[in-house]
């Protein structure tokens, strides 16, 4: 399941980063939040951290961007505060 979520997460984040003024940005961010909640329910903050480490590396390598996106998962758990 995590591999599918990671690909979906990456695709949505890429879209959001490349289209910051898109009309459907809010719905994309809501799906990102749902992915974080699914990960947290399955593996806690460690699962969230592992996913973000992988995604941030891919964004830096493939897009050449260093985006502050961890805060999009704030309020999912008490341990996750960015």
N, C-alpha and C positions, 0 to 999 in steps of 0.2 A: 504494500500500500504506500509506503513512504516514497518509493521511486516514482510512482504516479503523481503523488502530491508534489514532490520536488519539481517535476517537469511542469506541472500546471502552475505552481508557484513562480517558477522562473519565467514562464511565458507571460503570466499576468504582470509580474514586476517589470519585465522588459517593455511590455506595452505601456505601462504607466510612466516609466522613465522616459521613453521615447515620445510619448504623447501626453505631456503634462496638462494640456488644455482640452483633452477629449471630453465629450459630453457624457460618456459612460464611466468616467474615472471613479466616481463614488461607488458604483456597483462593483467595479474591479477591486477597490479597496475593501469592500465588505467581504468579498470572496477571500481575499488575503487574510482577513481576520478570522474567517471560518476555518481556513487551513490551519492557522495557528491554534485555534481551539481544538481542532481534531488532533493535532500533534500533541498538545498538552494533555488531552484526555487519554491518549494512548501511551505517552512516555514522559510526561512532565516537562519541566523547563529544560532538562537535558536534551530531549528530543527537539525542542524548539531551537536550542543553541546549535546542535549538530546540523540542522537544516539550514540555519542562517549562515553558518560557516561555509558550507558548500555553495550556497547561493551567492554570497558576497564574493567569493573567489571567482565564480563564473562571471559575474557581472564585471568585475575588474578585468579579468582576462579577455572576455569576449566582446565587451562593450567599451572597455577602457574608461569606465566610470566608477567613481567612489561615492555612492549615494548614502545618505543618512536615512535608512529605511527601517531600522530595527524598532523605532518608536511606533510603527504601524501596528505592532503587537502589544503595546502597552495596554494595561487593564485586562489582559487575559489571565494573568496569574500574579500573585504577590511577588514572586521571584524575578519577574521580567520587568525591568524598569530602565528604559533608555530615553 
